[in-house]
Amino acid sequence: MVGSALDIPGSVAIMEGREGLPMVKLTHTSGASAEVYLFGGVCTSWTVDGEDLLYVRPDAKFDKSKPISGGIPHCFPQFGPGEMQQHGFARNLDWEVTSTSADVNPDDPEPCVELVLRESEYTRAMFDYAFTAAMSITLKADQLVCEMRVVNNDEKTFDFTAALHSYFAANVGDVAVEGLGGLSYLDKTVDANNPPTCELAEDGKLTITKETDSVFLGAPDEVTLRTGRKSDVSIVQQGWGDAVVWNPWESMPDSYPNFVCVECAKVGAPVELGPGEAWSSCMTLTAA
């Protein structure tokens, strides 16, 4: 796979990453870059103007002993705890590179990689269906576009919940998430299994002053993350519908001051797919 026919000189390179794990590096002519690991199908780095806007925790493992803790991990086909392992299985399996491209605009190529996960004996032990989950990641000068598609290849209907558990580098004391004012949310820090419903003030910005695990059902299409660093991040979603803001606070003393998770999610109402049906979503991140 490393140095494969899917490489595109100057735009897409498949190479060894940390601990020898295969990864795909996307490079834009502007100097922006992104790194995507096949294990977990997780984007671990997105750099614009020399600043990495994503965060990987210092306790992250790159030896396949656990999901990679940071970047943009997948929660699929289950968000949070439930009948199967926490956040499902997609983040701790190898995805396959099925295509690469960089010729959308020949004068300003936008490198792209598509990763695919399909059912296996391992997944069927938890989720006994035939499926395809595909993630397409496109790098632009100041944007990262993550498009996810799930197809039911089975003869039976199934449902799932999902999220992109995005870790953003931030100075947590200066963080503000804008665009959620006036919305209700579930506060999972009070009771993860039966969280109470709270409401953010109409003109309110969500700030991080303690452990935070807030699930906004029916989130707007766009929120803005003020990171307290050089660049803020606009997060635009299509097809997801919900949002989660998470910071573990002092339960992770080595990392909590340096990141916040703002997640595009589909958790309030599971997606139900009949045989042959598909679900699509998109998350567009813009450095501002």
C-alpha positions in Angstrom: 0.0 0.0 0.0 2.8 2.4 0.9 4.0 4.1 -2.3 1.0 2.7 -4.2 -0.5 3.4 -7.6 -3.0 5.6 -5.7 -0.3 8.2 -5.0 -0.7 11.5 -6.8 2.7 13.4 -6.8 2.5 16.6 -4.9 -1.1 16.0 -3.7 -1.7 12.5 -2.2 0.9 10.1 -0.7 0.3 6.8 1.1 3.1 6.4 3.6 4.0 5.0 7.0 2.8 7.1 9.9 3.4 6.8 13.7 4.3 3.3 14.9 4.4 2.2 11.2 0.7 2.5 10.7 -0.3 3.3 7.1 -1.6 6.8 6.5 -2.6 9.1 3.6 -1.1 12.6 3.5 -3.0 15.2 1.5 -1.1 18.3 0.5 -2.6 21.5 -1.0 -0.6 24.0 -3.2 -1.4 26.6 -0.5 0.7 24.6 2.0 -2.3 23.2 3.8 -2.1 19.5 4.7 -4.0 16.7 6.3 -3.1 13.2 7.6 -5.6 10.3 7.5 -4.9 6.9 9.1 -6.4 3.8 7.7 -6.8 2.4 11.2 -10.1 3.9 12.3 -10.4 5.9 9.1 -9.4 8.9 11.3 -8.0 12.2 10.1 -5.4 13.2 12.8 -4.0 16.4 11.4 -5.3 19.4 9.5 -2.8 22.2 9.1 -3.5 25.6 7.7 -0.9 28.4 7.6 1.4 26.2 9.7 -1.2 25.7 12.5 -2.7 22.3 13.2 -6.3 22.8 14.0 -6.9 19.3 15.2 -5.7 17.7 18.4 -4.4 14.3 19.3 -4.2 13.5 23.0 -0.8 12.7 24.5 -2.2 9.3 25.6 -3.1 8.3 22.1 -2.0 4.9 21.0 -0.9 4.1 17.4 -0.4 0.4 17.9 -4.0 -0.7 17.3 -4.5 -1.6 21.0 -7.3 1.0 21.2 -8.9 3.6 18.9 -6.7 6.7 18.2 -7.6 9.3 20.7 -7.8 12.5 18.7 -8.4 14.0 15.3 -11.8 13.1 13.8 -12.7 9.6 15.0 -15.8 7.8 13.8 -18.6 6.8 16.1 -20.5 4.1 14.1 -22.8 2.3 14.2 -23.4 3.4 17.7 -22.8 6.7 19.5 -21.8 6.4 23.2 -22.5 3.3 25.3 -25.0 0.7 24.3 -25.4 -2.9 23.2 -21.9 -3.0 21.6 -18.6 -1.4 22.5 -18.4 2.3 23.3 -19.0 4.4 20.1 -19.2 1.2 17.9 -16.5 -0.5 16.0 -15.6 1.8 13.1 -12.8 3.6 15.0 -10.9 0.5 15.8 -10.8 -1.3 12.4 -8.7 -0.8 9.3 -10.5 1.1 6.5 -9.5 0.6 2.8 -8.4 3.3 0.5 -10.6 2.9 -2.6 -9.8 6.1 -4.6 -7.8 9.2 -4.6 -8.0 12.3 -6.8 -6.7 15.9 -7.1 -8.0 17.1 -10.4 -11.2 18.9 -9.6 -9.5 22.1 -10.6 -6.2 21.4 -12.4 -4.9 24.9 -11.7 -5.7 24.6 -8.0 -6.0 20.8 -7.3 -7.9 19.7 -4.2 -6.5 16.4 -3.0 -9.1 13.8 -1.9 -9.1 10.3 -0.5 -12.0 7.9 -0.1 -11.9 5.3 2.6 -14.3 2.4 2.9 -15.3 0.0 5.7 -17.4 -3.1 5.1 -18.9 -5.8 7.2 -16.7 -8.7 8.5 -17.0 -11.6 10.9 -15.9 -9.2 13.6 -18.6 -6.6 12.9 -21.3 -9.2 12.4 -20.8 -10.4 15.9 -22.1 -7.0 17.1 -24.0 -5.7 14.0 -25.3 -8.6 11.9 -25.8 -6.7 8.6 -24.1 -6.2 5.3 -23.1 -2.5 4.9 -20.7 -0.1 3.3 -19.5 3.0 5.2 -17.5 5.4 3.1 -15.7 8.6 4.1 -14.4 11.0 1.5 -11.9 13.7 2.8 -11.1 16.6 0.6 -8.5 19.3 1.4 -8.9 22.8 0.2 -6.8 25.9 0.9 -8.6 26.7 4.1 -11.2 23.9 4.3 -11.5 20.3 5.2 -14.6 18.6 3.8 -15.6 15.2 5.3 -18.4 13.4 3.4 -19.8 10.2 5.0 -22.1 7.7 3.3 -23.7 4.5 4.7 -25.3 2.0 2.4 -27.5 -1.0 3.5 -26.3 -4.0 1.4 -28.4 -6.4 3.4 -31.8 -7.9 2.9 -33.0 -6.6 6.3 -33.6 -3.1 7.6 -31.1 -1.7 10.1 -30.7 1.4 12.1 -27.6 3.2 13.5 -26.4 6.3 15.3 -23.2 8.0 14.4 -20.9 11.0 15.0 -17.6 12.6 13.9 -16.0 13.0 17.3 -13.8 15.9 16.2 -11.0 17.1 18.6 -10.1 20.7 17.9 -6.9 22.3 19.3 -7.9 25.1 21.6 -7.0 27.1 24.7 -9.9 25.8 26.7 -10.3 28.9 29.0 -10.8 31.0 25.9 -13.2 28.6 24.0 -16.6 29.8 22.9 -19.0 27.8 20.7 -21.3 30.2 18.9 -24.6 29.4 17.2 -26.2 27.3 19.8 -27.9 30.1 21.8 -31.5 29.5 22.8 -31.3 25.7 22.1 -32.0 22.9 24.5 -29.4 20.3 25.3 -29.0 17.1 27.3 -26.4 17.4 30.0 -24.8 14.0 30.2 -22.4 15.1 33.0 -25.4 15.0 35.4 -26.5 11.5 34.4 -25.2 9.8 31.3 -28.1 7.4 31.2 -30.9 9.8 31.9 -29.5 13.3 31.3 -31.7 16.3 32.2 -32.7 18.8 29.6 -31.1 22.3 29.9 -31.2 25.4 27.8 -28.5 27.8 26.7 -29.5 31.5 26.9 -30.7 33.0 23.7 -27.7 35.2 23.3 -25.4 32.7 25.0 -22.1 31.2 23.9 -21.1 27.8 25.2 -18.0 28.2 27.2 -15.9 25.5 29.0 -15.6 26.1 32.7 -16.0 22.5 34.0 -16.6 19.0 32.6 -18.8 19.3 29.6 -20.8 16.7 27.7 -23.7 18.5 26.1 -25.9 16.9 23.4 -27.8 19.4 21.2 -30.7 17.6 19.4 -31.7 19.6 16.4 -28.6 21.7 16.0 -28.2 24.5 13.4 -26.4 23.9 10.1 -23.4 26.1 11.2 -21.6 26.8 14.5 -18.4 28.7 15.0 -15.7 27.6 17.4 -13.6 30.3 18.9 -10.4 28.4 19.8 -8.4 31.1 21.6 -5.6 30.4 19.1 -4.6 31.9 15.8 -7.5 30.4 13.8 -11.1 29.8 14.7 -13.1 27.1 12.9 -16.5 27.3 11.2 -18.3 24.0 11.3 -21.1 23.5 8.7 -23.1 20.2 8.6 -25.5 18.6 6.2 -27.4 15.5 7.1 -26.2 15.2 10.7 -28.7 17.3 12.5 -27.3 17.0 16.1 -24.2 18.4 17.8 -22.2 17.4 20.8 -19.7 19.5 22.8 -17.3 17.6 25.1 -14.4 18.3 27.3 -13.4 15.9 30.1 -11.9 18.6 32.4 -9.7 17.4 35.2 -10.4 13.7 34.5 -7.8 14.1 31.8 -5.4 16.6 33.4 -2.7 16.3 30.7 -4.9 17.2 27.8 -8.1 19.0 28.8 -6.7 22.5 28.7 -5.6 22.0 25.0 -8.7 20.9 23.2 -12.5 20.8 22.9 -14.6 18.3 20.9 -17.4 19.8 18.8 -19.1 16.9 17.0 -21.5 16.5 14.2 -23.8 13.8 15.3 -26.9 11.8 14.5 -28.0 10.6 17.9 -31.5 11.8 18.8 -33.3 9.8 16.2 -31.4 6.8 14.7 -31.0 6.6 10.9 -33.1 3.7 9.6 -32.1 2.2 6.2 -34.1 -0.4 4.3 -32.3 -2.8 1.9 -30.5 -0.9 -0.8 -31.0 2.5 0.9 -28.3 5.0 1.7 -27.6 7.9 4.0 -25.3 10.8 3.3 -23.8 13.6 5.4 -21.2 16.2 5.1 -19.1 18.3 7.6 -17.2 21.2 6.2 -14.5 22.8 8.4 -13.2 26.3 7.5 -10.2 28.0 9.2 -11.1 31.6 9.9 
